[in-house]
């Protein structure tokens, strides 16, 4: 672990590769699991302000889940999350071509109807941020359904922190990300690439 500003960062986001492979996973992260996407308090307000523009992009079942549960739900720990359809699919998830799952919020954004891409927790994945009173912890959330993304990331030699650069800048700012990059460069110099070791061995 190392510190960047008011955050404590796991080396795992520097040492592991990742690149979403939708053709393989079909967007499974939006429909697997037993909890919705984490939401920040300010994002709840954004949802309230923009839901009328997001709603047309959602499935009928998604709209029904939101109508019955609300735009967001509160979990047992008091955290805010997106509601689920039948305890599985995110209510904001939609299915497109080849049954690939996408985010209805992001579709509204892509079409120019709203200026909010999607919850930052989704944008950051596979990074998870846990907030404490004095700092935030940044960790790599490893999930079996993302094995294809790990494999593609290794092929592309794309570290996690580079894959989610846009999201990290959105969350923490350009200055924070620049400091992270400098730490990554120094770490790469000090720690020989494991792929090279394997080839030599």
GROMACS elastic network, one bead per residue, 0.5 to 0.9 nm:
[ bonds ]
;  ai    aj funct       b0    kb
    1     8     6  0.63996   500
    1     9     6  0.53710   500
    1    11     6  0.57310   500
    1    12     6  0.86814   500
    2     7     6  0.83598   500
    2     8     6  0.56109   500
    2     9     6  0.53143   500
    2    10     6  0.67000   500
    2    11     6  0.73765   500
    3     6     6  0.71239   500
    3     7     6  0.56859   500
    3     9     6  0.59945   500
    3    10     6  0.89744   500
    4     7     6  0.53009   500
    4     8     6  0.64229   500
    4     9     6  0.71031   500
    4   176     6  0.67913   500
    4   177     6  0.87783   500
    4   179     6  0.69248   500
    4   180     6  0.67663   500
    5     8     6  0.81738   500
    5   135     6  0.87939   500
    5   176     6  0.69088   500
    5   179     6  0.87333   500
    6   134     6  0.74168   500
    6   135     6  0.50816   500
    6   136     6  0.65979   500
    6   137     6  0.89786   500
    7   134     6  0.88999   500
    7   135     6  0.53268   500
    7   137     6  0.57524   500
    7   138     6  0.70155   500
    8   135     6  0.70649   500
    8   136     6  0.62053   500
    8   138     6  0.61288   500
    8   139     6  0.87244   500
    9    12     6  0.84647   500
    9    13     6  0.79887   500
    9   136     6  0.84510   500
    9   137     6  0.60046   500
    9   139     6  0.64766   500
   10    13     6  0.62176   500
   10    14     6  0.79365   500
   10   137     6  0.78965   500
   10   138     6  0.61229   500
   10   139     6  0.53076   500
   10   140     6  0.72291   500
   11    14     6  0.53220   500
   11    15     6  0.62184   500
   11    16     6  0.86354   500
   11   139     6  0.83105   500
   11   140     6  0.87915   500
   11   184     6  0.88694   500
   12    16     6  0.57577   500
   12   139     6  0.71692   500
   12   140     6  0.60662   500
   12   160     6  0.83084   500
   13    16     6  0.58133   500
   13    17     6  0.78722   500
   13   126     6  0.88978   500
   13   127     6  0.75252   500
   13   138     6  0.85073   500
   13   139     6  0.69898   500
   13   140     6  0.58188   500
   13   159     6  0.69157   500
   13   160     6  0.51460   500
   13   161     6  0.55528   500
   13   162     6  0.89630   500
   14    17     6  0.78863   500
   14   159     6  0.58489   500
   14   160     6  0.63250   500
   14   161     6  0.60442   500
   14   162     6  0.85131   500
   14   184     6  0.63742   500
   14   187     6  0.86034   500
   14   188     6  0.89257   500
   15   159     6  0.66568   500
   15   160     6  0.78794   500
   15   184     6  0.89400   500
   15   188     6  0.89584   500
   16   140     6  0.87005   500
   16   150     6  0.79316   500
   16   153     6  0.83127   500
   16   154     6  0.80661   500
   16   158     6  0.82728   500
   16   159     6  0.56010   500
   16   160     6  0.60977   500
   16   161     6  0.88252   500
   17   149     6  0.83264   500
   17   150     6  0.58781   500
   17   151     6  0.79667   500
   17   152     6  0.81268   500
   17   154     6  0.53489   500
   17   155     6  0.87023   500
   17   156     6  0.82709   500
   17   157     6  0.64012   500
   17   158     6  0.51675   500
   17   160     6  0.51422   500
   17   161     6  0.85165   500
   17   162     6  0.89143   500
   17   163     6  0.82341   500
   18   126     6  0.81573   500
   18   146     6  0.86609   500
   18   148     6  0.87952   500
   18   149     6  0.53376   500
   18   151     6  0.73478   500
   18   152     6  0.66903   500
   18   154     6  0.68508   500
   18   156     6  0.85934   500
   18   157     6  0.83399   500
   18   158     6  0.61564   500
   18   159     6  0.60801   500
   18   160     6  0.51877   500
   18   161     6  0.88368   500
   18   162     6  0.89185   500
   18   163     6  0.66585   500
   19   148     6  0.84083   500
   19   150     6  0.65235   500
   19   151     6  0.81136   500
   19   152     6  0.57920   500
   19   154     6  0.83511   500
   19   156     6  0.80069   500
   19   158     6  0.70025   500
   19   159     6  0.84548   500
   19   160     6  0.76675   500
   19   163     6  0.63397   500
   20    23     6  0.89314   500
   20    24     6  0.89364   500
   20    25     6  0.83326   500
   20    27     6  0.88255   500
   20   146     6  0.76584   500
   20   148     6  0.76724   500
   20   150     6  0.79964   500
   20   152     6  0.75964   500
   20   153     6  0.78651   500
   20   163     6  0.87222   500
   21    24     6  0.55697   500
   21    25     6  0.62971   500
   21    26     6  0.79205   500
   21    27     6  0.84537   500
   21   146     6  0.82593   500
   21   148     6  0.62648   500
   21   149     6  0.52062   500
   21   150     6  0.88816   500
   21   152     6  0.69883   500
   21   153     6  0.89937   500
   22    25     6  0.51444   500
   22    27     6  0.57232   500
   22    28     6  0.85815   500
   22   100     6  0.71706   500
   22   101     6  0.85074   500
   22   148     6  0.88894   500
   22   149     6  0.84016   500
   23    26     6  0.57307   500
   23    27     6  0.84428   500
   23    98     6  0.88020   500
   23   100     6  0.76724   500
   24    27     6  0.84500   500
   24   148     6  0.65359   500
   24   149     6  0.84244   500
   25    28     6  0.56743   500
   25    29     6  0.83217   500
   25   100     6  0.81494   500
   25   145     6  0.68733   500
   25   146     6  0.70749   500
   25   147     6  0.86920   500
   25   148     6  0.69859   500
   25   149     6  0.81892   500
   26    29     6  0.86688   500
   26    98     6  0.81461   500
   26    99     6  0.69590   500
   26   101     6  0.58387   500
   26   102     6  0.85731   500
   27    30     6  0.59860   500
   27    31     6  0.75760   500
   27   100     6  0.58689   500
   27   102     6  0.64485   500
   28    31     6  0.53777   500
   28    32     6  0.57838   500
   28   100     6  0.83242   500
   28   101     6  0.70204   500
   28   145     6  0.68539   500
   28   146     6  0.83865   500
   29    32     6  0.54715   500
   29    33     6  0.75472   500
   29   101     6  0.87908   500
   29   143     6  0.89720   500
   29   145     6  0.73103   500
   29   146     6  0.80608   500
   30    33     6  0.83101   500
   30    36     6  0.83020   500
   30    37     6  0.82522   500
   30    88     6  0.86381   500
   30    89     6  0.62004   500
   30    90     6  0.57539   500
   30    92     6  0.86052   500
   30    93     6  0.62392   500
   30    94     6  0.89579   500
   30   101     6  0.69648   500
   30   102     6  0.75712   500
   30   103     6  0.77560   500
   30   122     6  0.89420   500
   31    34     6  0.88633   500
   31    36     6  0.89808   500
   31    84     6  0.86486   500
   31    85     6  0.89449   500
   31    88     6  0.56309   500
   31    90     6  0.58567   500
   31    93     6  0.74802   500
   31   101     6  0.79594   500
   32    35     6  0.85971   500
   32    88     6  0.60113   500
   32    89     6  0.65917   500
   32    90     6  0.85935   500
   32   145     6  0.85826   500
   33    36     6  0.80503   500
   33    87     6  0.84410   500
   33    88     6  0.63567   500
   33    89     6  0.82091   500
   34    84     6  0.83143   500
   34    87     6  0.60973   500
   34    88     6  0.59048   500
   34    89     6  0.86474   500
   35    38     6  0.84631   500
   35    75     6  0.83648   500
   35    81     6  0.74472   500
   35    82     6  0.80552   500
   35    83     6  0.79700   500
   35    84     6  0.72354   500
   35    87     6  0.74952   500
   35    88     6  0.75323   500
   35    89     6  0.89402   500
   35    90     6  0.82100   500
   36    39     6  0.88391   500
   36    72     6  0.88391   500
   36    73     6  0.84882   500
   36    80     6  0.87097   500
   36    81     6  0.50840   500
   36    83     6  0.57275   500
   36    84     6  0.60567   500
   36    87     6  0.88529   500
   36    88     6  0.83557   500
   36    89     6  0.80833   500
   36    90     6  0.58224   500
   36    91     6  0.83559   500
   37    80     6  0.83503   500
   37    81     6  0.51912   500
   37    82     6  0.52991   500
   37    83     6  0.82196   500
   37    90     6  0.74964   500
   37   119     6  0.74954   500
   37   121     6  0.67258   500
   37   122     6  0.66947   500
   38    79     6  0.72276   500
   38    80     6  0.58472   500
   38    82     6  0.67737   500
   38   119     6  0.75920   500
   38   120     6  0.84876   500
   38   121     6  0.60136   500
   38   122     6  0.80254   500
   39    42     6  0.82457   500
   39    43     6  0.61386   500
   39    44     6  0.69627   500
   39    72     6  0.81657   500
   39    79     6  0.76963   500
   39    80     6  0.51815   500
   39    81     6  0.51755   500
   39    82     6  0.70225   500
   39   119     6  0.62843   500
   39   120     6  0.76964   500
   39   121     6  0.70099   500
   40    43     6  0.51411   500
   40    44     6  0.67635   500
   40    79     6  0.85182   500
   40    80     6  0.68618   500
   40    81     6  0.84812   500
   40   119     6  0.79396   500
   40   120     6  0.82121   500
   40   121     6  0.85681   500
   41    44     6  0.53522   500
   41    45     6  0.70835   500
   41    80     6  0.74319   500
   42    45     6  0.53172   500
   42    46     6  0.65190   500
   42    47     6  0.88651   500
   43    47     6  0.61255   500
   43    48     6  0.85806   500
   43   119     6  0.69650   500
   43   120     6  0.86785   500
   44    47     6  0.50556   500
   44    48     6  0.62842   500
   44    49     6  0.87034   500
   44    71     6  0.77640   500
   44    72     6  0.72265   500
   44    80     6  0.83640   500
   45    48     6  0.50652   500
   45    49     6  0.62310   500
   45    50     6  0.86503   500
   46    49     6  0.51231   500
   46    50     6  0.61067   500
   46    51     6  0.82313   500
   46   116     6  0.78516   500
   47    50     6  0.51924   500
   47    51     6  0.54171   500
   47    54     6  0.85725   500
   47    71     6  0.70773   500
   47    72     6  0.87122   500
   48    51     6  0.55985   500
   48    52     6  0.82896   500
   48    71     6  0.73878   500
   49    52     6  0.77553   500
   49    53     6  0.89060   500
   50    53     6  0.55279   500
   50    54     6  0.63634   500
   50    55     6  0.87643   500
   50   113     6  0.88599   500
   50   114     6  0.69106   500
   50   116     6  0.87895   500
   51    55     6  0.57639   500
   51    71     6  0.81152   500
   51   105     6  0.87656   500
   52    55     6  0.54633   500
   52    56     6  0.75727   500
   53    56     6  0.65953   500
   53    57     6  0.81058   500
   53   105     6  0.89932   500
   53   108     6  0.70614   500
   53   113     6  0.64597   500
   53   114     6  0.72032   500
   54    57     6  0.57591   500
   54    58     6  0.70460   500
   54    92     6  0.87502   500
   54   104     6  0.67488   500
   54   105     6  0.57815   500
   54   106     6  0.88095   500
   54   107     6  0.82305   500
   54   108     6  0.56885   500
   54   109     6  0.85966   500
   54   113     6  0.79848   500
   54   114     6  0.79807   500
   55    58     6  0.53570   500
   55    59     6  0.84067   500
   55    62     6  0.88227   500
   55    63     6  0.68131   500
   55    92     6  0.86606   500
   55   104     6  0.80692   500
   55   105     6  0.85271   500
   55   108     6  0.88616   500
   56    59     6  0.81094   500
   56    63     6  0.88123   500
   56   104     6  0.87692   500
   56   108     6  0.86632   500
   57    92     6  0.86893   500
   57    94     6  0.77842   500
   57   104     6  0.54917   500
   57   105     6  0.77117   500
   57   107     6  0.70772   500
   57   108     6  0.67569   500
   58    61     6  0.81422   500
   58    62     6  0.59555   500
   58    63     6  0.63055   500
   58    91     6  0.78613   500
   58    92     6  0.61562   500
   58    93     6  0.70734   500
   58    94     6  0.60939   500
   58   103     6  0.86663   500
   58   104     6  0.55739   500
   58   105     6  0.83033   500
   59    63     6  0.62177   500
   59    64     6  0.85896   500
   59    91     6  0.81288   500
   59    92     6  0.79562   500
   59    93     6  0.77734   500
   59    94     6  0.61121   500
   59    95     6  0.82632   500
   59   104     6  0.85493   500
   60    63     6  0.51256   500
   60    64     6  0.61773   500
   60    65     6  0.86544   500
   61    64     6  0.50186   500
   61    65     6  0.61395   500
   61    66     6  0.86342   500
   61    85     6  0.69598   500
   61    91     6  0.74908   500
   62    65     6  0.51230   500
   62    66     6  0.62671   500
   62    67     6  0.85668   500
   62    83     6  0.88239   500
   62    84     6  0.79717   500
   62    85     6  0.64476   500
   62    89     6  0.85474   500
   62    90     6  0.76752   500
   62    92     6  0.60931   500
   62    93     6  0.73904   500
   62    94     6  0.82052   500
   63    66     6  0.51787   500
   63    67     6  0.60655   500
   63    68     6  0.86650   500
   63    91     6  0.71125   500
   63    92     6  0.81657   500
   64    68     6  0.62071   500
   64    69     6  0.85157   500
   64    85     6  0.85638   500
   64    91     6  0.85693   500
   65    68     6  0.52664   500
   65    69     6  0.58943   500
   65    70     6  0.76109   500
   65    71     6  0.88799   500
   65    83     6  0.70139   500
   65    84     6  0.68536   500
   65    85     6  0.57874   500
   65    86     6  0.82217   500
   65    91     6  0.62809   500
   66    69     6  0.51403   500
   66    71     6  0.54178   500
   66    72     6  0.76717   500
   66    82     6  0.88378   500
   66    83     6  0.66564   500
   66    84     6  0.83090   500
   66    85     6  0.86727   500
   66    91     6  0.66693   500
   66    92     6  0.86256   500
   67    70     6  0.56450   500
   67    71     6  0.76586   500
   69    72     6  0.72195   500
   69    73     6  0.69354   500
   69    83     6  0.66815   500
   69    84     6  0.87001   500
   70    73     6  0.67661   500
   70    82     6  0.88421   500
   70    83     6  0.73654   500
   71    82     6  0.68644   500
   71    83     6  0.69971   500
   71    91     6  0.89895   500
   72    80     6  0.65934   500
   72    81     6  0.55698   500
   72    83     6  0.55157   500
   73    79     6  0.82801   500
   73    80     6  0.57651   500
   73    81     6  0.53337   500
   73    82     6  0.61078   500
   73    83     6  0.57447   500
   74    77     6  0.78572   500
   74    78     6  0.55772   500
   74    79     6  0.54510   500
   74    81     6  0.61792   500
   74    82     6  0.86919   500
   74    83     6  0.89672   500
   75    78     6  0.52653   500
   75    79     6  0.53290   500
   75    80     6  0.63916   500
   75    81     6  0.70542   500
   76    79     6  0.73549   500
   77    80     6  0.89809   500
   82    90     6  0.66361   500
   82    91     6  0.69962   500
   82    92     6  0.76959   500
   83    87     6  0.84110   500
   83    89     6  0.86072   500
   83    90     6  0.61683   500
   83    91     6  0.56607   500
   83    92     6  0.81551   500
   84    87     6  0.52447   500
   84    88     6  0.57306   500
   84    89     6  0.53755   500
   84    91     6  0.50102   500
   84    92     6  0.83620   500
   85    88     6  0.56755   500
   85    89     6  0.51106   500
   85    90     6  0.61758   500
   85    91     6  0.55432   500
   86    89     6  0.71536   500
   87    90     6  0.84384   500
   88    91     6  0.88790   500
   89    92     6  0.82676   500
   89    93     6  0.68048   500
   90    93     6  0.52935   500
   90    94     6  0.87483   500
   90   103     6  0.88273   500
   91    94     6  0.82500   500
   91   104     6  0.88910   500
   92   102     6  0.86367   500
   92   103     6  0.59988   500
   92   104     6  0.52934   500
   92   105     6  0.66479   500
   93   101     6  0.64188   500
   93   102     6  0.57024   500
   93   104     6  0.56048   500
   93   105     6  0.82416   500
   94   100     6  0.83350   500
   94   101     6  0.55196   500
   94   102     6  0.52738   500
   94   103     6  0.59638   500
   94   104     6  0.57628   500
   95    98     6  0.83076   500
   95    99     6  0.53970   500
   95   100     6  0.55144   500
   95   102     6  0.60697   500
   95   103     6  0.85647   500
   96    99     6  0.54364   500
   96   100     6  0.53417   500
   96   101     6  0.61438   500
   96   102     6  0.69409   500
   97   100     6  0.58886   500
   97   101     6  0.85131   500
   98   101     6  0.89316   500
  102   105     6  0.88856   500
  102   106     6  0.78013   500
  102   107     6  0.77377   500
  103   106     6  0.51988   500
  103   107     6  0.62851   500
  103   108     6  0.88274   500
  103   118     6  0.76682   500
  104   108     6  0.63407   500
  104   109     6  0.86479   500
  104   118     6  0.87029   500
  105   108     6  0.52315   500
  105   109     6  0.63810   500
  105   110     6  0.87366   500
  105   114     6  0.84622   500
  105   116     6  0.79238   500
  105   117     6  0.68024   500
  105   118     6  0.56536   500
  105   119     6  0.85372   500
  106   110     6  0.60076   500
  106   111     6  0.85150   500
  106   114     6  0.88332   500
  106   116     6  0.77330   500
  106   117     6  0.51033   500
  106   118     6  0.54341   500
  107   111     6  0.61415   500
  107   112     6  0.86211   500
  107   113     6  0.88193   500
  107   117     6  0.83670   500
  108   111     6  0.51938   500
  108   112     6  0.64160   500
  108   113     6  0.53501   500
  108   114     6  0.60562   500
  108   115     6  0.86483   500
  108   116     6  0.87252   500
  108   117     6  0.82227   500
  109   112     6  0.51267   500
  109   113     6  0.57397   500
  109   115     6  0.58142   500
  109   116     6  0.61800   500
  109   117     6  0.54238   500
  109   118     6  0.79659   500
  110   113     6  0.76584   500
  110   114     6  0.82280   500
  110   115     6  0.88163   500
  110   117     6  0.77760   500
  111   114     6  0.79627   500
  112   115     6  0.70156   500
  114   117     6  0.78064   500
  116   119     6  0.81721   500
  117   120     6  0.82370   500
  117   123     6  0.82285   500
  118   121     6  0.84014   500
  118   122     6  0.69312   500
  118   123     6  0.68109   500
  119   122     6  0.55139   500
  119   123     6  0.65295   500
  119   124     6  0.88480   500
  120   124     6  0.59863   500
  120   125     6  0.86118   500
  120   167     6  0.68438   500
  120   168     6  0.89159   500
  120   170     6  0.79585   500
  120   171     6  0.71512   500
  121   124     6  0.52157   500
  121   125     6  0.63574   500
  121   126     6  0.88836   500
  121   127     6  0.79251   500
  121   128     6  0.68904   500
  121   129     6  0.77024   500
  121   167     6  0.87557   500
  122   125     6  0.53415   500
  122   126     6  0.82682   500
  122   127     6  0.89282   500
  123   126     6  0.86871   500
  123   127     6  0.89264   500
  123   164     6  0.74081   500
  123   166     6  0.83727   500
  123   167     6  0.55782   500
  123   168     6  0.86610   500
  124   127     6  0.53567   500
  124   128     6  0.70441   500
  124   129     6  0.86489   500
  124   164     6  0.58219   500
  124   165     6  0.85214   500
  124   166     6  0.84912   500
  124   167     6  0.52787   500
  124   168     6  0.67130   500
  124   171     6  0.85766   500
  125   128     6  0.65568   500
  125   140     6  0.83746   500
  125   141     6  0.77703   500
  125   164     6  0.74889   500
  125   167     6  0.88174   500
  126   139     6  0.84488   500
  126   140     6  0.58933   500
  126   141     6  0.53637   500
  126   142     6  0.69789   500
  126   143     6  0.83264   500
  126   146     6  0.87213   500
  126   160     6  0.77188   500
  126   164     6  0.83707   500
  127   138     6  0.67073   500
  127   139     6  0.56278   500
  127   141     6  0.58285   500
  127   142     6  0.88181   500
  127   160     6  0.80163   500
  127   161     6  0.85198   500
  127   164     6  0.81575   500
  128   137     6  0.81427   500
  128   138     6  0.59126   500
  128   139     6  0.54223   500
  128   140     6  0.62820   500
  128   141     6  0.61766   500
  129   136     6  0.65129   500
  129   137     6  0.56186   500
  129   139     6  0.65501   500
  130   135     6  0.87371   500
  130   136     6  0.55679   500
  130   137     6  0.51133   500
  130   138     6  0.66553   500
  130   139     6  0.82567   500
  131   134     6  0.82207   500
  131   135     6  0.63704   500
  131   137     6  0.63884   500
  131   138     6  0.89007   500
  132   135     6  0.53253   500
  132   136     6  0.56549   500
  132   137     6  0.77131   500
  133   136     6  0.81121   500
  140   160     6  0.83634   500
  142   145     6  0.89143   500
  142   146     6  0.75873   500
  142   147     6  0.87345   500
  143   146     6  0.56162   500
  143   147     6  0.73668   500
  144   147     6  0.55025   500
  144   148     6  0.88481   500
  145   148     6  0.75384   500
  145   149     6  0.86041   500
  146   149     6  0.51181   500
  146   150     6  0.64488   500
  146   151     6  0.87658   500
  147   150     6  0.50721   500
  147   151     6  0.62306   500
  147   152     6  0.86728   500
  148   151     6  0.50214   500
  148   152     6  0.61353   500
  148   153     6  0.84445   500
  149   152     6  0.51082   500
  149   153     6  0.59324   500
  149   154     6  0.85461   500
  150   153     6  0.50274   500
  150   154     6  0.62323   500
  150   155     6  0.87034   500
  151   154     6  0.52257   500
  151   155     6  0.63858   500
  151   156     6  0.87960   500
  152   156     6  0.61913   500
  152   157     6  0.83243   500
  152   158     6  0.85606   500
  153   156     6  0.50960   500
  153   157     6  0.57030   500
  153   158     6  0.51295   500
  153   159     6  0.70502   500
  153   160     6  0.80801   500
  153   163     6  0.85630   500
  154   158     6  0.65257   500
  154   159     6  0.81151   500
  155   158     6  0.79129   500
  156   159     6  0.88808   500
  158   161     6  0.83602   500
  158   162     6  0.64775   500
  158   163     6  0.64096   500
  159   162     6  0.54479   500
  159   163     6  0.63401   500
  159   164     6  0.89382   500
  160   164     6  0.63056   500
  160   165     6  0.84089   500
  161   164     6  0.54534   500
  161   165     6  0.59002   500
  161   168     6  0.78525   500
  161   177     6  0.89986   500
  161   180     6  0.85302   500
  161   181     6  0.85115   500
  162   166     6  0.83956   500
  162   181     6  0.88152   500
  163   166     6  0.80488   500
  163   167     6  0.89194   500
  164   167     6  0.52963   500
  164   168     6  0.61311   500
  164   169     6  0.86427   500
  165   168     6  0.50999   500
  165   169     6  0.61034   500
  165   170     6  0.84554   500
  165   177     6  0.76441   500
  166   169     6  0.52611   500
  166   170     6  0.61337   500
  166   171     6  0.86788   500
  167   171     6  0.61229   500
  167   172     6  0.85377   500
  168   171     6  0.50423   500
  168   172     6  0.58106   500
  168   173     6  0.71091   500
  168   174     6  0.84219   500
  168   176     6  0.85232   500
  168   177     6  0.68308   500
  169   172     6  0.52990   500
  169   174     6  0.52533   500
  169   175     6  0.83147   500
  169   176     6  0.74911   500
  169   177     6  0.60839   500
  170   173     6  0.58622   500
  170   174     6  0.81263   500
  172   175     6  0.80368   500
  172   176     6  0.59314   500
  172   177     6  0.72160   500
  173   176     6  0.55106   500
  173   177     6  0.64652   500
  173   178     6  0.88243   500
  174   177     6  0.51274   500
  174   178     6  0.60872   500
  174   179     6  0.86804   500
  175   178     6  0.51438   500
  175   179     6  0.63746   500
  175   180     6  0.87458   500
  176   179     6  0.52690   500
  176   180     6  0.63732   500
  176   181     6  0.88186   500
  177   181     6  0.61843   500
  177   182     6  0.87117   500
  178   181     6  0.50467   500
  178   182     6  0.63748   500
  178   183     6  0.88116   500
  179   182     6  0.51760   500
  179   183     6  0.64252   500
  179   184     6  0.87096   500
  180   183     6  0.51755   500
  180   184     6  0.62025   500
  180   185     6  0.87211   500
  181   185     6  0.61694   500
  181   186     6  0.86956   500
  182   185     6  0.51387   500
  182   186     6  0.63246   500
  182   187     6  0.85809   500
  183   186     6  0.52395   500
  183   187     6  0.60850   500
  183   188     6  0.85937   500
  184   187     6  0.50312   500
  184   188     6  0.60946   500
  184   189     6  0.86871   500
  185   188     6  0.51236   500
  185   189     6  0.63694   500
  185   190     6  0.87469   500
  186   189     6  0.51745   500
  186   190     6  0.62233   500
  186   191     6  0.85029   500
  187   190     6  0.51004   500
  187   191     6  0.57941   500
  187   192     6  0.87633   500
  188   191     6  0.51638   500
  188   192     6  0.64158   500
  188   193     6  0.70534   500
  189   192     6  0.66292   500
  189   193     6  0.87442   500
  191   194     6  0.83534   500
  192   195     6  0.86739   500
  192   196     6  0.75284   500
  192   197     6  0.76101   500
  193   196     6  0.54548   500
  193   197     6  0.66799   500
  194   198     6  0.62818   500
  194   199     6  0.87555   500
  195   198     6  0.51698   500
  195   199     6  0.63909   500
  195   200     6  0.87240   500
  196   199     6  0.51558   500
  196   200     6  0.61577   500
  196   201     6  0.84874   500
  197   200     6  0.51402   500
  197   201     6  0.59983   500
  198   201     6  0.50434   500
